[in-house]
C-alpha cells in the first residue's frame, strides 16, 4: 500500500459522474533512491496504484484491478519539481461490485496519466 506513505490524499470533492482528488507525494520516499538517485521520477506502476488506492479510499472498500483497456503515461512526474497531483475520476457501476473508472491525472497543468480500467 502506498497511501499515507508514498502519497496522501489532501482533498476529495464530488463532481458530476465521479469525483476529483488532490494528492501529495512524499519526495523523501525510499522508492526514489532507486528511481532515480538525484533525479526522482514516479514509476508508472505507482501512478496506477495511486489511482486504485484513491478510488478504494473514496468507495470505502478494498479493490483489485481487473483489467485496463487503456493506460497512457504522458509526462514525467518529478516530486522535487511538483509533489501535488490532481486526479479526475469518472466512475460507474457495471455490475454489482464491478466499477469502471476513467481517470485523468494532472501534474500541474500537464496531463501525466490517462487510465481506463475496471476494478472489483
Beta strands, then each sheet from edge to edge (+ up, - down):
strand 1: 7-15
strand 2: 18-25
strand 3: 65-73
strand 4: 84-95
strand 5: 98-107
strand 6: 110-119
sheet 1: 1+ 2- 4+ 5- 6+ 3-
end
